[in-house]
Amino acid sequence: MTETLDAGIPAAHSTARAALTRRSGRWIDGWNPEDAGQWEHEGRAIARRNLGWSVFAEFLGFVVWQLWSIVVVLLPGAGFHLTTTESFWLISLPSLVGATLRIPYSFMVPLVGGRNWTIISAGLLLIPAVGLALAVSSPSTPFWVLLTVAGLAGFGGGNFASSMSNITFFFPHAQKGWALGLNAAGGNLGAAVAQFTVPIAVALSASTVWAGLGLGVAGWIWVPLIVVAMIGAWKGMDNLSGARNDFTASLSALREPHLWLLALLYIGTFGSFIGFSGVFPKLIADQFPAFATIPIGTIAVSLAFLGALVGSLSRPYGGRLADRFGGAKVAAASFAAMGVVALSVVLTMPLKSFWLFLGCFLVLFAASGVGNGATYRMIPTVFLATSGASAPDDPRAKDAQRRSAAALGLVSAIGAYGGFVIPQVLSASAAATGGYASAFLGFVAAYAVLLIVTLTVYARPRGRLAGHRI
């Protein structure tokens, strides 16, 4: 859904640089990050400024996307009485909506401009944030209203696709990996920050200037930051007239069978990260009620945020390990580790040890984060290998680069559906058996299948992939 910027651009010359032209509305003409002179003179500073505000806006997107994961745990204390099924729907619906929105969001940057869409997409976050604050202010709020507001939190999930699409246009090819990795990691951290901050804010609301807001403070506290993000994007970001999505490449990528296999793997890695991030606070509350929130003086902390934090921080290492050992080997190791940990959760739950339970999940989150980075790194490698290109200047290599850029957006959208699937599987398990053991056994089987696919298709490549390290 995005296109690298070096397509059709003349080779850069160290002795000259293309001039940038600025128009009203902070539009920039003539942008070419592959032009070394332009990049050194002013391009780098412009790109980094846009990256900074992009990370902040995407971070808030993840915050809003994951708000209901922690709010659901706090609803009973605010007088709400929900069934287990209803709770899991509130947790999973934002992921379903967010994953679906990632597809149209990916095309918005070329249509309206990266700066303009960042302002709009950040502004849309005000709707679920304020909606949450109002919806949870009274226990008499109907469930359908809660569910509707939770669905609107999916706006935050869509932000990832447009943010990544926008930033890829600003950086030269050699620095895209660093820039996109920083953008993704900054966004993912929003899930951890939301789960860490909300219980503290709710506890403080009883004895501070926020008194009277109750659980609604979980939504209100983000409103000023969202406004800052909008103003920052308005004053500090730019629109690139040369930013264009390649619809032809997107259609071509959709016809590549490996795209669907890679999307399946990404459901197993990123889907596990976002899915378990969403349900971890509720799993702790259900299995270990005393640890749902831990009082520390006048505040309360939920240790559930550690899962999203570990998963976010481990993601860059997955890409780095993939560079060294190959993405397929690292992804296979991640699926193996996730399967072993999921089985360990089943075997150790009867012991009723919270710290063992927490430790198992932190390993699971770390493995999913590493798998995220490794699987994402596999995408351009697979598309290049299937192109049959024999050299970097081969036209087929250029075409593979275009198609893989489109595939990155498509795979990220499909993978996010795991955030809906995992809570629903856990909900079905609880409804059918009264516990979560059967769901985790199902996850073990799923990780085993993904491990086999990774090993047979990519770790031991054959056919069009033969002779390539994936």
For each residue, the residues with C-beta under 8 A, 3 or more apart:
1: 103 106 107 161 165 245 250 405 406 408 409 410
2: 106 164 165 168 169 245 246 405 406 408 409
3: 7 244 245 246 249 402 405 406
4: 7 168 173 176 401 402 405
5: 9 31 32 33 34 168 169 172 173 242
6: 9 34 172 173
7: 3 4 398 401 402
8:
9: 5 6 32 34 35
10:
11:
12: 32 34 35 36 37
13: 16 17 35 36 37
14: 36 37
15: 37
16: 13 37
17: 13 35 36 37 38 40 41
18: 30 32 35 37 38
19: 30 38
20: 28 29 30 31 38 42 43
21: 28 29 30
22: 26 27 28 29
23: 27 28 29 241
24: 27
25: 113 116 239
26: 22 115 237 238 239
27: 22 23 24 113 238 239 240 241
28: 20 21 22 23 31 46 238 239 240 241
29: 20 21 22 23 241 242
30: 18 19 20 21 242
31: 5 20 28 43 169 170 240 241 242
32: 5 9 12 18 35 38 43 242
33: 5 38 39 43 47 170 171 172
34: 5 6 9 12 39 172 173
35: 9 12 13 17 18 32 38 39 43
36: 12 13 14 17 39 40
37: 12 13 14 15 16 17 18 40 41
38: 17 18 19 20 32 33 35 41 42 43
39: 33 34 35 36 43 44 172
40: 17 36 37 43 44
41: 17 37 38
42: 20 38 45 46
43: 20 31 32 33 35 38 39 40 46 47
44: 39 40 47 48
45: 42 48 49
46: 28 42 43 49 50 170 238
47: 33 43 44 50 51 170 171 179
48: 44 45 51 52
49: 45 46 52 53 236 237
50: 46 47 53 54 114 115 166 167 170 236 237 238
51: 47 48 54 55 167 170 171 179 182 183
52: 48 49 55 56 236
53: 49 50 56 57 118 229 232 233 236 237
54: 50 51 57 58 114 118 163 166 167 183 237
55: 51 52 58 59 182 183 186 187
56: 52 53 59 60 186 228 229 232
57: 53 54 60 61 118 121 122 159 163 229 232 233
58: 54 55 61 62 159 160 163 183 186 187 190
59: 55 56 62 63 186 187 189 190 193
60: 56 57 63 64 122 125 156 190 222 225 226 229
61: 57 58 64 65 121 122 125 155 156 157 158 159 160 163 187 190
62: 58 59 65 66 156 157 159 160 187 188 189 190 191 194
63: 59 60 66 67 156 190 191 193 194 222
64: 60 61 67 125 128 129 153 155 156 190 194 222
65: 61 62 94 95 98 153 154 155 156 157 159 190 191
66: 62 63 69 70 94 156 190 191 194 195 277 278 308
67: 63 64 70 71 128 129 132 153 194 198 218 219 222
68: 71 72 90 91 94 132 150 153 278
69: 66 72 73 91 191 194 195 277 278 279 280 281 282 304
70: 66 67 73 74 194 195 198 199 218 281 302 304
71: 67 68 74 75 90 132 136 198 215 218
72: 68 69 75 82 87 90 91 281 282
73: 69 70 76 281 282 284 285 292 293 302 304
74: 70 71 77 78 198 199 202 215 218 293
75: 71 72 78 80 82 87 136 215
76: 73 79 80 81 82
77: 74 215
78: 74 75 136 139 214 215
79: 76 139
80: 75 76 136 139 141
81: 76 139
82: 72 75 76 86 87 90 143
83: 86 87
84: 87 88 427 430 431
85: 88 89 427 430 431
86: 82 83 89 90 143 147
87: 72 75 82 83 84 90 91 282
88: 84 85 91 92 279 282 423 424 426 427 430
89: 85 86 92 93 147 150 427
90: 68 71 72 82 86 87 93 146 147 150
91: 68 69 72 87 88 94 150 278 279 282 423
92: 88 89 95 96 278 419 420 422 423 424 427
93: 89 90 96 97 147 150 151 154 420
94: 65 66 68 91 97 98 150 151 153 154 156 157 278 419
95: 65 92 98 99 154 157 274 275 278 416 417 418 419 420 423
96: 92 93 99 100 151 154 417 419 420
97: 93 94 100 101 151 152 153 154 155 157
98: 65 94 95 101 102 153 154 155 156 157 158 416 419
99: 95 96 102 154 157 413 414 415 416 417 419 420
100: 96 97 103 154 413
101: 97 98 104 105 154 155 157 158 161
102: 98 99 105 106 157 158 160 161 409 412 413 416
103: 1 100 106 107 161 410 413
104: 101 107 108 158
105: 101 102 108 121 158 159 160 161 162 165
106: 1 2 102 103 109 161 162 165 245 409 413
107: 1 103 104 110 111 165 245
108: 104 105 111 112 117 121 162 165
109: 106 112 113 114 117 162 165 166 169 243 245
110: 107 243 244 245
111: 107 108 117
112: 108 109 116 117 120
113: 25 27 109 116 117 239 240 243
114: 50 54 109 117 118 166 169 237 238 239 240 243
115: 26 50 118 119 233 234 237 238 239
116: 25 112 113 119 120 239
117: 108 109 111 112 113 114 120 121 162 166
118: 53 54 57 114 115 121 122 162 163 166 229 233 237
119: 115 116 122 123 230 233 234
120: 112 116 117 123 124
121: 57 61 105 108 117 118 124 125 155 158 159 162
122: 57 60 61 118 119 125 159 226 229 230 233
123: 119 120 126 226 230
124: 120 121 127 155
125: 60 61 64 121 122 128 129 155 156 159 222 226
126: 123 129 130 223 226 227
127: 124 130 131 152 155
128: 64 67 125 131 132 149 150 152 153 155 156 219
129: 64 67 125 126 132 133 219 220 222 223 226
130: 126 127 133 134 219 220 223
131: 127 128 134 135 148 149 152 219
132: 67 68 71 128 129 135 136 149 153 216 218 219
133: 129 130 136 137 213 216 217 218 219 220
134: 130 131 137 216 219
135: 131 132 141 145 146 149
136: 71 75 78 80 132 133 141 146 214 215 216 218 219
137: 133 134 141 213 214 215 216
138: 141
139: 78 79 80 81
140:
141: 80 135 136 137 138 145 146
142: 145 146
143: 82 86 146 147
144: 147 148
145: 135 141 142 148 149
146: 90 135 136 141 142 143 149 150
147: 86 89 90 93 143 144 150 151
148: 131 144 145 151 152
149: 128 131 132 135 145 146 152 153
150: 68 89 90 91 93 94 128 146 147 153
151: 93 94 96 97 147 148 154
152: 97 127 128 131 148 149 155
153: 64 65 67 68 94 97 98 128 132 149 150 156 157
154: 65 93 94 95 96 97 98 99 100 101 151 157 158
155: 61 64 65 97 98 101 121 124 125 127 128 152 158 159
156: 60 61 62 63 64 65 66 94 98 125 128 153 159 190
157: 61 62 65 94 95 97 98 99 101 102 153 154 160 416 419
158: 61 98 101 102 104 105 121 154 155 161 162
159: 57 58 61 62 65 105 121 122 125 155 156 162 163 187
160: 58 61 62 102 105 157 163 164 184 187 412 416
161: 1 101 102 103 105 106 158 164 165 409 412 413
162: 105 106 108 109 117 118 121 158 159 165 166
163: 54 57 58 61 118 159 160 166 167 183 187
164: 2 160 161 167 168 180 183 184 408 409 412
165: 1 2 105 106 107 108 109 161 162 168 169 245 409
166: 50 54 109 114 117 118 162 163 169 170 243
167: 50 51 54 163 164 170 171 179 180 183
168: 2 4 5 164 165 171 176 179 180 405
169: 2 5 31 109 114 165 166 240 242 243
170: 31 33 46 47 50 51 166 167 179 240
171: 33 47 51 167 168 175 176 178 179
172: 5 6 33 34 39 175 176
173: 4 5 6 34 176
174:
175: 171 172 178 179
176: 4 168 171 172 173 179 180
177: 180 181 319
178: 171 175 181 182
179: 47 51 167 168 170 171 175 176 182 183
180: 164 167 168 176 177 183 184
181: 177 178 184 185 315 316 319 373
182: 51 55 178 179 185 186
183: 51 54 55 58 163 164 167 179 180 186 187
184: 160 164 180 181 187 188 315
185: 181 182 188 189 312 313 315 316
186: 55 56 58 59 182 183 189 190
187: 55 58 59 61 62 159 160 163 183 184 190
188: 62 184 185 191 192 273 308 311 312 315
189: 59 62 185 186 192 193 308 309 312 313
190: 58 59 60 61 62 63 64 65 66 156 186 187 193 194
191: 62 63 65 66 69 188 194 195 274 277 308 312
192: 188 189 195 196 277 305 306 307 308 309 312
193: 59 63 189 190 196 197 305
194: 62 63 64 66 67 69 70 190 191 197 198 305
195: 66 69 70 191 192 198 199 277 280 281 302 304 305 308
196: 192 193 199 200 301 302 305 309
197: 193 194 200 201 221
198: 67 70 71 74 194 195 201 202 218
199: 70 74 195 196 202 203 293 299 300 301 302
200: 196 197 203 204 299 300 301
201: 197 198 204 205 210 217 218 221
202: 74 198 199 205 214 215 217 218 300
203: 199 200 206 293 295 298 299 300
204: 200 201 207 208 210 298 299
205: 201 202 208 210 211 212 213 214 217
206: 203 211
207: 204 211 298
208: 204 205 211
209:
210: 201 204 205 213 217 220
211: 205 206 207 208
212: 205
213: 133 137 205 210 216 217 220
214: 78 136 137 202 205 217
215: 71 74 75 77 78 136 137 202 218
216: 132 133 134 136 137 213 219 220
217: 133 201 202 205 210 213 214 220 221
218: 67 70 71 74 132 133 136 198 201 202 215 221
219: 67 128 129 130 131 132 133 134 136 216 222 223
220: 129 130 133 210 213 216 217 223
221: 197 201 217 218 224 225
222: 60 63 64 67 125 129 219 225 226
223: 126 129 130 219 220 226 227
224: 221 227 228
225: 60 221 222 228 229
226: 60 122 123 125 126 129 222 223 229 230
227: 126 223 224 230 231
228: 56 224 225 231 232
229: 53 56 57 60 118 122 225 226 232 233
230: 119 122 123 226 227 233 234
231: 227 228 234 235
232: 53 56 57 228 229 235 236 237
233: 53 57 115 118 119 122 229 230 236 237
234: 115 119 230 231 237
235: 231 232
236: 49 50 52 53 232 233
237: 26 49 50 53 54 114 115 118 232 233 234
238: 26 27 28 46 50 114 115
239: 25 26 27 28 113 114 115 116 243
240: 27 28 31 113 114 169 170 243
241: 23 27 28 29 31
242: 5 29 30 31 32 169
243: 109 110 113 114 166 169 239 240
244: 3 110
245: 1 2 3 106 107 109 110 165 250
246: 2 3 249 250 402 405 406
247: 250 251
248: 251 252
249: 3 246 252 253 402 403 405 406
250: 1 245 246 247 253 254 406 409 410
251: 247 248 254 255
252: 248 249 255 256 403 406
253: 249 250 256 259 383 403 404 406 407 410
254: 250 251 259 410
255: 251 252
256: 252 253 259 383 386 403 407
257: 260 261
258: 261 262 382 383 386
259: 253 254 256 262 263 407 410 411
260: 257 263 264
261: 257 258 264 265 453 457
262: 258 259 265 266 375 378 379 382 407 411
263: 259 260 266 267 410 411 414 415
264: 260 261 267 268 450 453
265: 261 262 268 269 331 371 375 378 450 453 454
266: 262 263 269 270 271 372 375 376 411 412 414 415
267: 263 264 270 271 414 415 417 418 421
268: 264 265 271 272 335 338 371 418 446 447 450
269: 265 266 272 273 331 334 368 371 372 374 375 415
270: 266 267 273 274 368 372 375 412 415 416 418
271: 266 267 268 274 275 415 416 417 418 419 421 422
272: 268 269 275 276 338 364 368 371 418 422
273: 188 269 270 276 277 308 311 365 368 369 372
274: 95 191 270 271 277 278 416 418 419
275: 95 271 272 278 279 418 419 420 421 422 423
276: 272 273 279 280 307 311 361 364 365 368 422
277: 66 69 191 192 195 273 274 280 307 308 311 365 419
278: 66 68 69 91 92 94 95 274 275 419 422 423
279: 69 88 91 275 276 282 283 422 423 426
280: 69 195 276 277 283 284 304 307 308 361
281: 69 70 72 73 195 284 285 292 302 304
282: 69 72 73 87 88 91 279 285 286
283: 279 280 286 287 426 436
284: 73 280 281 287 288 291 292 302 303 304 354 357 358
285: 73 281 282 288 289 292
286: 282 283 289 436
287: 283 284 349 354 357 436
288: 284 285 291 292 352 354 357
289: 285 286 292
290: 354
291: 284 288 294 303 354
292: 73 281 284 285 288 289 302
293: 73 74 199 203 300 301 302
294: 291 300 301 302 303
295: 203 299 300
296: 299 300 301
297:
298: 203 204 207
299: 199 200 203 204 295 296
300: 199 200 202 203 293 294 295 296
301: 196 199 200 293 294 296
302: 70 73 195 196 199 281 284 292 293 294 305
303: 284 291 294 306 358
304: 69 70 73 195 280 281 284 307 308
305: 192 193 194 195 196 302 308 309
306: 192 303 309 310 358 362 365
307: 192 276 277 280 304 310 311 361 362 364 365
308: 66 188 189 191 192 195 273 277 280 304 305 311 312 365
309: 189 192 196 305 306 312 313
310: 306 307 313 314 362 365 366 369
311: 188 273 276 277 307 308 314 315 365 366 368 369 372
312: 185 188 189 191 192 308 309 315 369
313: 185 189 309 310 316 369
314: 310 311 317 318 365 366 367 369 370 373
315: 181 184 185 188 311 312 318 319 369 370 372 373
316: 181 185 313 319 320 373
317: 314 320 321 369 370 373
318: 314 315 321 322 330 334 369 370 371 372 373 374 375 376 377
319: 177 181 315 316 322 323 373 374 376 377
320: 316 317 323 324 373
321: 317 318 324 325 330 370 373 374
322: 318 319 325 326 327 330 331 373 374 377 378
323: 319 320 377
324: 320 321
325: 321 322 329 330
326: 322 329 330 459 469 470
327: 322 330 331 374 375 377 378 381 458 470
328: 331 332 374 378 454 455 458 459 461 470
329: 325 326 332 333 459
330: 318 321 322 325 326 327 333 334 370 371 373 374
331: 265 269 322 327 328 334 335 371 374 375 378 454 458
332: 328 329 335 336 451 454 455 459
333: 329 330 336 337 370
334: 269 318 330 331 337 338 367 368 370 371 374
335: 268 331 332 338 339 371 447 448 450 451 454
336: 332 333 339 340 447 451
337: 333 334 340 341 363 364 367
338: 268 272 334 335 341 342 364 367 368 371 443 447
339: 335 336 342 343 443 444 447 448 451
340: 336 337 343 344
341: 337 338 344 345 360 361 363 364 367
342: 338 339 345 346 364 440 441 443 444 447
343: 339 340 346 347 440 441 444
344: 340 341 347 348 360
345: 341 342 348 349 357 360 361 364 440
346: 342 343 349 437 440 441 444
347: 343 344 350
348: 344 345 351 353 356 357 360
349: 287 345 346 352 357 436 437
350: 347
351: 348 356
352: 288 349
353: 348 356 357
354: 284 287 288 290 291 357 358
355: 358 359
356: 348 351 353 359 360
357: 284 287 288 345 348 349 353 354 360 361
358: 284 303 306 354 355 361 362
359: 355 356 362 363
360: 341 344 345 348 356 357 363 364
361: 276 280 307 341 345 357 358 364 365
362: 306 307 310 358 359 365 366
363: 337 341 359 360 366 367
364: 272 276 307 337 338 341 342 345 360 361 367 368
365: 273 276 277 306 307 308 310 311 314 361 362 368 369
366: 310 311 314 362 363 369 370
367: 314 334 337 338 341 363 364 370 371
368: 269 270 272 273 276 311 334 338 364 365 371 372
369: 273 310 311 312 313 314 315 317 318 365 366 372 373
370: 314 315 317 318 321 330 333 334 366 367 373 374
371: 265 268 269 272 318 330 331 334 335 338 367 368 374 375
372: 266 269 270 273 311 315 318 368 369 375 376
373: 181 314 315 316 317 318 319 320 321 322 330 369 370 376 377
374: 269 318 319 321 322 327 328 330 331 334 370 371 377 378
375: 262 265 266 269 270 318 327 331 371 372 378 379
376: 266 318 319 372 373 379 408 411 412
377: 318 319 322 323 327 373 374 380 381
378: 262 265 322 327 328 331 374 375 381 382 458 470
379: 262 375 376 382 383 404 407 408 411
380: 377 383 384 400 401 404 405 408
381: 327 377 378 384 385 468 469 470
382: 258 262 378 379 385 386 404 458 465 470
383: 253 256 258 379 380 386 387 400 401 403 404 407
384: 380 381 387 389 397 400 401 404 468
385: 381 382 461 464 465 468 470
386: 256 258 382 383 400 464 465
387: 383 384 394 396 397 399 400 403
388: 396 464
389: 384 392 394 395 396 397 400
390: 394
391: 394 397
392: 389 397
393: 397
394: 387 389 390 391 397 398
395: 389 398 399
396: 387 388 389 399 400
397: 384 387 389 391 392 393 394 400 401
398: 7 394 395 401 402
399: 387 395 396 402 403
400: 380 383 384 386 387 389 396 397 403 404
401: 4 7 380 383 384 397 398 404 405
402: 3 4 7 246 249 398 399 405 406
403: 249 252 253 256 383 387 399 400 406 407
404: 253 379 380 382 383 384 400 401 407 408
405: 1 2 3 4 168 246 249 380 401 402 408 409
406: 1 2 3 246 249 250 252 253 402 403 409 410
407: 253 256 259 262 379 383 403 404 410 411
408: 1 2 164 376 379 380 404 405 411 412
409: 1 2 102 106 161 164 165 250 405 406 412 413
410: 1 103 250 253 254 259 263 406 407 413 414
411: 259 262 263 266 376 379 407 408 414 415
412: 102 160 161 164 266 270 376 408 409 415 416
413: 99 100 102 103 106 161 409 410 416
414: 99 263 266 267 410 411 417
415: 99 263 266 267 269 270 271 411 412 418
416: 95 98 99 102 157 160 270 271 274 412 413 419
417: 95 96 99 267 271 414 420 421
418: 95 267 268 270 271 272 274 275 415 421 422
419: 92 94 95 96 98 99 157 271 274 275 277 278 416 422 423
420: 92 93 95 96 99 275 417 423 424
421: 267 271 275 417 418 424 425
422: 92 271 272 275 276 278 279 418 419 425 426 443
423: 88 91 92 95 275 278 279 419 420 426 427
424: 88 92 420 421 427 428
425: 421 422 428 429 439 442 443
426: 88 279 283 422 423 429 430 436 439
427: 84 85 88 89 92 423 424 430 431
428: 424 425 431 432 439
429: 425 426 432 433 435 436 437 438 439 442
430: 84 85 88 426 427 433 434 435 436 439
431: 84 85 427 428
432: 428 429 438
433: 429 430 437 438
434: 430
435: 429 430 438
436: 283 286 287 349 426 429 430 439 440
437: 346 349 429 433 440 441
438: 429 432 433 435 441 442
439: 425 426 428 429 430 436 442 443
440: 342 343 345 346 436 437 443 444
441: 342 343 346 437 438 444 445
442: 425 429 438 439 445 446
443: 338 339 342 422 425 439 440 446 447
444: 339 342 343 346 440 441 447 448
445: 441 442 448 449
446: 268 442 443 449 450
447: 268 335 336 338 339 342 443 444 450 451
448: 335 339 444 445 451 452
449: 445 446 452 453
450: 264 265 268 335 446 447 453 454
451: 332 335 336 339 447 448 454 455
452: 448 449 455 456
453: 261 264 265 449 450 456 457 458
454: 265 328 331 332 335 450 451 457 458 459
455: 328 332 451 452 458 459 460
456: 452 453 459 460
457: 261 453 454 461 465
458: 327 328 331 378 382 453 454 455 461 465 470
459: 326 328 329 332 454 455 456 470
460: 455 456
461: 328 385 457 458 465 466 467 468 470
462: 465 466
463: 466
464: 385 386 388
465: 382 385 386 457 458 461 462 468 470
466: 461 462 463
467: 461
468: 381 384 385 461 465
469: 326 381
470: 326 327 328 378 381 382 385 458 459 461 465
